[in-house]
Amino acid sequence: QSSVIDVTELYVGEHPAFTLPRAQRTTLAVRRYERDRSWLEFSRSFPTNVEVRVVQSYSADQPPSNARGGALSYEVNHSMILLPATPMMPRLWDERVGFISVARTNYSRDFQGVRPEQYVRRYRLEPRDTAAFLRGELVDPVKPWVWYIDPATPEKWLPYIEAGILEWNGAFEGAGFKNAIQVRRAPTPQQDPKFSLLDARHSVLRYVPTTVRSANSAGDVVDPRSGEVLRAHTNMYEAVAERMRWQLLSQVATAADDKRYRSSRLPDDLMGEAIRYVASHETAHSVGLPHNQRANFVFPVDSIRNPDFVRRMGHSGSSVGRTRFNYAAQPGDGVPPERRMGVWDRWAVYWGYRPIIGAKTPESETATLHKWIRERADKPWFRFADAQFGMDEEWDPYRMTEGISADPVEAASLGMKNLKVMVDSLLPWLLREGDDYYELETHYLQALTQWNRYAEHAAAAVGGSWTHHKRYGEPGLVYTPVEPGYQRKAMKFIDQQVLATPSWALNPNVLRRLEHAGAVERIRAYQELAVQRLLNHARIARMIEHEAFHGAATFTPTQMLDDTRAAVWRDAQAGRALSTYRRNLQRAYLAQSNHLLNIADNTGWSPPRSGDLRVGSDTDPRLNGELKIAQSDIRPLIRDQLKLLRGELRTALSRGVAERNTRIHLEDAIVRIDRALEPDAR
């Protein structure tokens, strides 16, 4: 006997779980849900899932397009999926390895209270022949992981996408499985009318014709009881090829032996290799691997400039970290530019997928899993740490995105050499007679983005700490301050490559083909960011704490602020003529100093999270207290810098400044300092 349940209103009515969430309603200024303009598009059933697609309409004051119409509609797909009758045995997540996970709360009576708990997300791979597995032989899984490639995918990219997905079979062999992943080309409706990419039994790579310059992937259907990935889904967006071209030109083209990279249109074999890397990277997320930034920063610079080393180990310990290509390689090094699965990737798959025969519960696996980690703890390429984003959170150079090598500052210096050659060569590399300037503009802007990334990498070292996740019983601490010498090296890079006027980016033969004005403000904005990073409340607060713990053995906030003042104001202190760019930089310094001195404490600033993934600073008890700038050393330190600067500028003016704009600027700077020091005297 079966039942018929009317779910029309569940999907088409205004049920809070199936309509726009509150945050989006606020952003779009939604007034009401329009039931009479919403409808069921289709409903399809499969052996383990039901797919329902509806169109939902709303009246809104700020729709994303056609604002005058005051309405918006969304096409929404809902999936209802049957979970396995027998859940897979979970594997407990560990911050030292760092799988993508599912969270739950453990109410067990084995300890007092409740605890957050996480299971790793992974596909269910079980050995078909357990006896052979125990003998050390590679075995087939009971159920291999079959991927289908969208029939809309261009034929020329199919071999590269297939190779990218299948690359992970090498990692699964390390865990004891052969033929773990299979790839098939999905049939068209004409070839097989019963096949559908909506069927939840199929993992799918879709090729999506959009302007999004990216790709994304995950186990999009996961059993919350166990972390089992029931279905994975990758979107390969058409425009990702353009993003690859930007990065290859700015990071690879200068040093590559293959001069075909120096073009606005790559040959199919070079672009195919880039697409293979994207497919491999996204498949890793479906496997369960997150972006491991730590694994990007494990090999010395001289190693990643050695072609034999790179062919054997790659330029990074992981292809899943948010970094792309080897920008440290120099012309003549002969380093291959291809990106491959790394040593951390193989290790993470081993740790997450290697069966522990005989274990009946997640807890019974713990001793073995810990043993595997500790056996590898002294090698940096087996470590995990996630990414840091935003000025307040940039405190570990080894957790920055888009960076490489055990010496990211040295790598950035080498990257700048390549970048300057690239920008100087944009016209001959990109343009042919009759071309418009679209490619010139986009690659020039990408070069500035790359410059800003190098600036971020160096700034993270200043007042920063290294992260090495450990558990009790392992020697050493989790967080250790960056060495003072390395912090000074980072400051020198910022002085010479970031705060110095970037003449390489100011070629009128390029810029006056793109715009009649804008370069001065563009450089001002980037250099303002650099000043704000150094004179950042969270950075100074960390340095104050480092000094409190380590005294003169660390790079103190006073030393950092003295160096920053010297880097920004050196020419002014000497009475030399100042360019427009330099004057803008100095005004940015004064604005940020005034912000810290008079404005910042109006709202509650919180320091960056501790980084402890088991006890977050937003839970009780709080690991960090709220930072009160007015009650810290920050304001006295900034006030001291402004007083010193005012004296230096007065001395420079007293000696005579011949250039008029410079003299006007220095006089104005003193007025701004006076107002910052005594805001109530205006």
Beta strands, then each sheet from edge to edge (+ up, - down):
strand 1: 30-33
strand 2: 39-45
strand 3: 49-60
strand 4: 71-81
strand 5: 101-106
strand 6: 115-120
strand 7: 145-149
strand 8: 181-185
strand 9: 203-208
strand 10: 215-222
strand 11: 229-237
strand 12: 465-467
strand 13: 479-481
sheet 1: 1+ 3- 2+
sheet 2: 1+ 3- 4+
sheet 3: 5+ 6-
sheet 4: 8+ 7+ 9+ 11+ 10-
sheet 5: 12+ 13-
end
